[in-house]
C-alpha cells in the first residue's frame, strides 16, 4: 500500500463502496446506521456528517502520524476526532436545527463510531495524506450510500414516501413495522445477504 | 422518553426494557454482534459494562455540572467526556487488578474494549440531555446497563441455538443474526404498551 500511483489511489477510493464497505463487510458503525435510517433525509444527513468527520480526521491523523509517539496515539486520535465531531454538531445545530433534532445523540456519538477510529488506527496512521484522503472519501461514500439506501427502503415501504414526498399510490397501506426499530435490523439483514450474493456472482468470492 | 418527573422505579424500567439500549435505541451494536458468540463471554462483557457505565456517569455528571457549566465550556463536552471516561476506565482497571483479582479475571479483558463502547458515552450524554438530577442519572444508568446485560445474554443464547439450524447459505452468519435481533426487538417493543411510557 506504499505505492502512490494513480491506480492505487483509485483503488483506495473505490474499495469502500462494495469490497470493504464499512457497514456490510467491516460491520462497524452499526449504531448510527440503524438508528438514523428511519427516513431517507435523516440517513443522508447522517451520512454526510459522518463523511465530513471521516475525511477530516483521516487527513489530520495522516499528516501528524510521524509526530505522535505510538504510546499516546489513541488519546491523540480521539481528540482529533472529537474536534471534528464538535464542529459538525454545532454546524448542524446552527443551520439545520430540524435535522439535528432528529439525529439527536447520534451526532456526538460519531466520536465513538468505530469506523472513524478504526480507519485512523488501521489506515491513516500508516499511510500518506493523499491515500488517507482517498480512503476517507471512499469510506464516507460507501457509508452514505448504504445508510441512504436503508433509509430509502424503510421510508418507502414503512411510510410510503421518499425524502418526504409521497411515492406510493394513495391506496397503499404502509408497513409501519419497517420504520420501527425491528425494521432496521430486518432491512440490514436482507441487504447483507444480497451483498453476499453480489460478491459471489460478480467477484467469485465465497463469503 | 424519560423525563424528570417520572418516579425512580419507572425511570429504571423505562431505561431497561421500554427503551432498551441495544434493541430499541441502537446504541453499542458493534459489541452486540461482535462478542455475542457464547453466553459466557456475554455475561463477562455485560457485567463489565454495568460496572463501567455506572462509574462513568458517576464521574461525567459532576464534570459537566461542576466544571463545564460554570466555566461556560459546554461545547467541549464530547472531548471532555470521552477523555474522562477513558482515563477513569484505566484507573479502575489498575485498581481492580490490585484489590479484587478474581473480579479482574472475570471481566478484565473486556475493560479496555468498553472505553470505545458507545453505550457508556451515550448514557452519560442522555443523562445530560434529559436534564436528570444526580440520583436519577445514576438510577437511569443502572437501568440502561441492566438492559444491555439482559439483551446481550439473551441474544447469545439464541445465537448458540441458531448455529445448528438449517439456514439458507446466503443468510448464514451475520444476516441471520440481524434477523434474530429484529424479532427480539419486536418483542421488546411490546413493553411499550405494558408500561404506557
HADDOCK unambig.tbl for C-alpha pairs under 7 A between the chains (distance, minus, plus):
assign (segid A and resid 28 and name CA) (segid B and resid 30 and name CA) 6.10 0.50 0.50
assign (segid A and resid 29 and name CA) (segid B and resid 30 and name CA) 6.97 0.50 0.50
assign (segid A and resid 30 and name CA) (segid B and resid 29 and name CA) 5.98 0.50 0.50
assign (segid A and resid 30 and name CA) (segid B and resid 30 and name CA) 6.29 0.50 0.50
assign (segid A and resid 31 and name CA) (segid B and resid 26 and name CA) 5.08 0.50 0.50
assign (segid A and resid 31 and name CA) (segid B and resid 27 and name CA) 5.09 0.50 0.50
assign (segid A and resid 31 and name CA) (segid B and resid 28 and name CA) 6.28 0.50 0.50
assign (segid A and resid 31 and name CA) (segid B and resid 29 and name CA) 5.55 0.50 0.50
assign (segid A and resid 34 and name CA) (segid B and resid 26 and name CA) 6.42 0.50 0.50
assign (segid A and resid 35 and name CA) (segid B and resid 25 and name CA) 6.73 0.50 0.50
assign (segid A and resid 35 and name CA) (segid B and resid 26 and name CA) 5.68 0.50 0.50
assign (segid A and resid 79 and name CA) (segid B and resid 79 and name CA) 6.36 0.50 0.50
assign (segid A and resid 82 and name CA) (segid B and resid 78 and name CA) 6.38 0.50 0.50
assign (segid A and resid 82 and name CA) (segid B and resid 79 and name CA) 5.50 0.50 0.50
assign (segid A and resid 108 and name CA) (segid B and resid 78 and name CA) 6.43 0.50 0.50
assign (segid A and resid 109 and name CA) (segid B and resid 118 and name CA) 6.80 0.50 0.50
assign (segid A and resid 109 and name CA) (segid B and resid 122 and name CA) 6.97 0.50 0.50
assign (segid A and resid 112 and name CA) (segid B and resid 116 and name CA) 5.79 0.50 0.50
assign (segid A and resid 112 and name CA) (segid B and resid 118 and name CA) 5.69 0.50 0.50
assign (segid A and resid 181 and name CA) (segid B and resid 24 and name CA) 5.60 0.50 0.50
assign (segid A and resid 181 and name CA) (segid B and resid 185 and name CA) 6.71 0.50 0.50
assign (segid A and resid 182 and name CA) (segid B and resid 182 and name CA) 4.36 0.50 0.50
assign (segid A and resid 182 and name CA) (segid B and resid 183 and name CA) 6.63 0.50 0.50
assign (segid A and resid 182 and name CA) (segid B and resid 185 and name CA) 5.18 0.50 0.50
assign (segid A and resid 182 and name CA) (segid B and resid 186 and name CA) 5.47 0.50 0.50
assign (segid A and resid 183 and name CA) (segid B and resid 182 and name CA) 6.70 0.50 0.50
assign (segid A and resid 185 and name CA) (segid B and resid 178 and name CA) 5.24 0.50 0.50
assign (segid A and resid 185 and name CA) (segid B and resid 179 and name CA) 6.08 0.50 0.50
assign (segid A and resid 185 and name CA) (segid B and resid 181 and name CA) 6.43 0.50 0.50
assign (segid A and resid 185 and name CA) (segid B and resid 182 and name CA) 4.89 0.50 0.50
assign (segid A and resid 186 and name CA) (segid B and resid 178 and name CA) 6.42 0.50 0.50
assign (segid A and resid 186 and name CA) (segid B and resid 179 and name CA) 5.21 0.50 0.50
assign (segid A and resid 186 and name CA) (segid B and resid 182 and name CA) 5.59 0.50 0.50
assign (segid A and resid 189 and name CA) (segid B and resid 175 and name CA) 4.24 0.50 0.50
assign (segid A and resid 189 and name CA) (segid B and resid 176 and name CA) 6.53 0.50 0.50
assign (segid A and resid 189 and name CA) (segid B and resid 178 and name CA) 4.99 0.50 0.50
assign (segid A and resid 189 and name CA) (segid B and resid 179 and name CA) 5.71 0.50 0.50
assign (segid A and resid 190 and name CA) (segid B and resid 175 and name CA) 6.54 0.50 0.50
assign (segid A and resid 192 and name CA) (segid B and resid 175 and name CA) 5.71 0.50 0.50
assign (segid A and resid 193 and name CA) (segid B and resid 170 and name CA) 5.21 0.50 0.50
assign (segid A and resid 193 and name CA) (segid B and resid 171 and name CA) 5.45 0.50 0.50
assign (segid A and resid 193 and name CA) (segid B and resid 175 and name CA) 5.93 0.50 0.50
assign (segid A and resid 196 and name CA) (segid B and resid 170 and name CA) 6.53 0.50 0.50
assign (segid A and resid 197 and name CA) (segid B and resid 170 and name CA) 6.74 0.50 0.50
